[in-house]
Amino acid sequence: MDTPQSKNPFLPNPSQNPTLNYRRRQTLYLNGDPARSLYLVQDGLIRITRMTPEGRTLTVRHVVPGDFFGEDALSDHERWEAAEALTSARIEAIDPERIEPDHLIRITRSLSEQMRRLMDYGYHLQTGDLRTRVARYLLALAETPLASADESGHVKVAATHELIAEGTASTRESVSKIITELRQEGAIETGYRSLTLLDPEALADVAEGF
């Protein structure tokens, strides 16, 4: 456990460099927590979020197995973003003071790749209407650990309307309207906290603005 000054009781003691297991929707750290560890995702999906001045949560990026995150520990004393496990996850905590030379190369490559994905994600948020952005986001989530195959072989994504709203800089109400339209068109099927992609090609056309 971390020191009492942390707002998150699940922060590790980085001096032990432990491997930590997190439950789905469990918070790893919050904005303002002490930034003492760098992390490596061994398994699962992590999302990094920020809070807007209006109090809305926005998804900044997704972190997948093989990615390093929590890089603010390399230069700052406090976390400036929050991290949450979107699936059950296994995370390795690394003490910045004990990083090996080969880790530096891996960290640089990982953050460079994440920067590329972040630029793509920024483009996805800033171009097209909400319908286009929702379709893009669903296709992106279909490539993450949130996705699985159902009995018919269709991709099923474990995502709520709220999660999609936070990932598309929108509101839950607006996203729900788009989801209803896509369901009525036969592109997706909705379930409890999940969506099944029945027609990925049609969804890709929507994502391209067609």
C-alpha positions as CSV (number, residue, x, y, z in Angstrom):
1,M,0.0,0.0,0.0
2,D,1.1,3.6,-0.6
3,T,1.7,6.2,2.0
4,P,-1.3,8.0,3.6
5,Q,-0.8,11.1,1.5
6,S,-2.0,9.2,-1.6
7,K,-5.7,9.5,-2.5
8,N,-5.7,5.9,-3.9
9,P,-5.3,3.0,-1.5
10,F,-4.2,0.6,-4.3
11,L,-0.9,2.3,-5.1
12,P,2.1,0.0,-4.7
13,N,5.4,0.4,-2.8
14,P,7.7,0.9,-5.8
15,S,10.8,-0.2,-3.9
16,Q,9.5,-3.8,-4.2
17,N,8.8,-3.6,-8.0
18,P,5.8,-5.8,-7.6
19,T,3.5,-7.3,-10.2
20,L,0.0,-6.1,-9.4
21,N,-3.4,-7.5,-10.3
22,Y,-6.3,-5.2,-10.8
23,R,-10.0,-5.8,-11.2
24,R,-12.1,-4.5,-14.0
25,R,-13.0,-0.8,-13.5
26,Q,-10.5,-0.5,-10.6
27,T,-8.6,2.7,-10.3
28,L,-4.8,2.5,-10.4
29,Y,-4.1,6.1,-9.5
30,L,-5.8,9.5,-9.5
31,N,-4.8,13.0,-10.6
32,G,-2.7,14.4,-7.7
33,D,-1.4,11.1,-6.4
34,P,2.3,10.8,-5.7
35,A,4.1,9.8,-9.0
36,R,6.5,7.2,-7.7
37,S,6.3,4.3,-10.1
38,L,6.5,3.7,-13.8
39,Y,4.2,0.9,-15.0
40,L,4.3,-1.8,-17.7
41,V,1.1,-3.6,-18.8
42,Q,1.6,-7.3,-18.8
43,D,-2.1,-8.2,-19.5
44,G,-5.3,-6.3,-19.8
45,L,-6.4,-2.8,-21.0
46,I,-5.8,0.4,-19.1
47,R,-7.3,3.8,-20.0
48,I,-5.7,7.2,-19.1
49,T,-8.2,9.9,-18.3
50,R,-8.4,13.6,-17.5
51,M,-11.1,15.7,-16.0
52,T,-12.4,18.8,-17.8
53,P,-13.0,22.1,-16.0
54,E,-16.7,21.2,-16.2
55,G,-16.1,18.0,-14.3
56,R,-16.5,15.6,-17.3
57,T,-14.2,12.6,-17.6
58,L,-12.4,12.3,-21.0
59,T,-10.4,9.3,-22.2
60,V,-6.9,10.5,-23.2
61,R,-5.5,7.2,-24.5
62,H,-5.7,3.4,-24.1
63,V,-2.7,1.4,-22.8
64,V,-2.3,-2.2,-24.0
65,P,0.0,-5.1,-23.1
66,G,3.6,-4.2,-23.7
67,D,3.0,-0.5,-23.1
68,F,4.6,1.6,-20.4
69,F,2.6,4.3,-18.7
70,G,2.7,6.5,-15.6
71,E,5.7,8.3,-17.3
72,D,5.0,11.4,-15.1
73,A,7.0,9.5,-12.5
74,L,10.1,10.2,-14.6
75,S,9.9,13.9,-14.1
76,D,7.0,15.0,-11.8
77,H,6.1,14.4,-8.2
78,E,2.4,14.1,-8.8
79,R,0.1,12.3,-11.3
80,W,-1.4,14.7,-13.7
81,E,-3.8,12.1,-15.1
82,A,-5.8,9.2,-13.8
83,A,-5.5,5.5,-14.8
84,E,-8.3,2.9,-14.7
85,A,-8.3,-0.8,-15.6
86,L,-11.0,-1.4,-18.2
87,T,-10.5,-5.2,-17.9
88,S,-8.8,-7.3,-15.3
89,A,-5.2,-6.4,-15.6
90,R,-1.7,-7.4,-14.5
91,I,0.7,-4.5,-14.1
92,E,4.5,-4.4,-13.3
93,A,5.5,-1.5,-11.2
94,I,9.0,-0.1,-11.9
95,D,11.0,2.2,-9.6
96,P,12.3,5.1,-11.8
97,E,15.5,5.1,-9.8
98,R,16.3,1.5,-10.7
99,I,15.5,1.5,-14.5
100,E,17.9,-0.7,-16.4
101,P,19.5,0.6,-19.7
102,D,17.5,-1.9,-21.8
103,H,14.4,-0.6,-20.2
104,L,15.2,2.9,-21.4
105,I,15.1,1.7,-25.0
106,R,11.8,-0.2,-24.5
107,I,10.3,2.8,-22.7
108,T,11.3,5.2,-25.5
109,R,9.9,2.9,-28.2
110,S,6.7,2.4,-26.2
111,L,6.0,6.0,-25.6
112,S,6.9,6.8,-29.2
113,E,4.3,4.3,-30.4
114,Q,1.7,5.6,-27.9
115,M,2.4,9.2,-29.2
116,R,1.6,8.0,-32.7
117,R,-1.6,6.4,-31.5
118,L,-2.4,9.5,-29.5
119,M,-2.1,11.6,-32.6
120,D,-4.4,9.2,-34.4
121,Y,-6.9,9.4,-31.5
122,G,-6.8,13.2,-31.5
123,Y,-7.6,13.1,-35.3
124,H,-10.5,10.8,-34.5
125,L,-11.9,13.2,-32.0
126,Q,-11.5,16.3,-34.1
127,T,-12.8,15.2,-37.4
128,G,-16.3,14.0,-38.5
129,D,-19.6,14.2,-36.7
130,L,-20.4,12.2,-33.6
131,R,-21.8,9.3,-35.6
132,T,-18.5,9.0,-37.4
133,R,-16.5,9.2,-34.2
134,V,-18.6,6.6,-32.4
135,A,-18.1,4.2,-35.3
136,R,-14.4,4.8,-35.2
137,Y,-14.2,4.3,-31.5
138,L,-16.1,1.0,-31.6
139,L,-13.8,-0.3,-34.3
140,A,-10.8,0.8,-32.2
141,L,-12.2,-0.9,-29.1
142,A,-12.7,-4.1,-31.2
143,E,-8.9,-4.3,-31.4
144,T,-8.4,-4.2,-27.6
145,P,-8.8,-6.7,-24.7
146,L,-12.3,-5.4,-24.3
147,A,-13.3,-7.4,-27.4
148,S,-14.2,-11.1,-27.6
149,A,-16.0,-13.4,-30.1
150,D,-19.5,-14.4,-29.4
151,E,-21.0,-17.8,-30.3
152,S,-21.6,-16.7,-33.9
153,G,-18.1,-15.4,-34.3
154,H,-19.1,-11.7,-34.2
155,V,-16.9,-9.3,-32.2
156,K,-18.5,-8.3,-28.9
157,V,-17.1,-5.2,-27.2
158,A,-17.6,-4.8,-23.4
159,A,-18.4,-1.1,-23.4
160,T,-21.1,1.1,-21.9
161,H,-22.6,4.2,-23.5
162,E,-20.9,6.2,-20.8
163,L,-17.5,4.8,-21.7
164,I,-18.1,5.5,-25.4
165,A,-19.2,9.1,-24.5
166,E,-16.0,9.6,-22.6
167,G,-14.0,8.2,-25.5
168,T,-15.6,10.5,-28.1
169,A,-15.8,13.7,-26.1
170,S,-19.5,13.6,-26.1
171,T,-22.4,13.0,-23.7
172,R,-24.1,9.7,-22.8
173,E,-27.5,10.9,-24.2
174,S,-26.0,11.8,-27.6
175,V,-24.1,8.5,-27.8
176,S,-27.2,6.5,-26.9
177,K,-29.0,8.1,-29.8
178,I,-26.2,7.1,-32.2
179,I,-26.1,3.6,-30.8
180,T,-29.9,3.3,-31.4
181,E,-29.5,4.4,-35.0
182,L,-26.7,1.9,-35.6
183,R,-28.7,-0.9,-34.1
184,Q,-31.7,-0.1,-36.2
185,E,-29.5,-0.1,-39.3
186,G,-28.3,-3.6,-38.4
187,A,-24.6,-2.6,-37.9
188,I,-24.6,-3.5,-34.2
189,E,-26.5,-5.3,-31.6
190,T,-26.7,-4.0,-28.0
191,G,-26.6,-6.1,-24.8
192,Y,-25.9,-5.6,-21.1
193,R,-22.9,-3.3,-21.0
194,S,-21.8,-4.6,-24.4
195,L,-22.2,-4.1,-28.1
196,T,-21.8,-6.7,-30.8
197,L,-20.5,-5.6,-34.2
198,L,-22.8,-7.4,-36.6
199,D,-21.6,-5.6,-39.8
200,P,-18.1,-4.3,-39.4
201,E,-17.9,-3.2,-43.0
202,A,-21.0,-1.0,-42.6
203,L,-19.5,0.4,-39.4
204,A,-16.3,1.1,-41.3
205,D,-18.2,3.0,-43.9
206,V,-19.8,5.1,-41.2
207,A,-16.3,5.6,-39.7
208,E,-15.2,7.0,-43.0
209,G,-18.1,9.4,-43.2
210,F,-20.2,7.5,-45.8
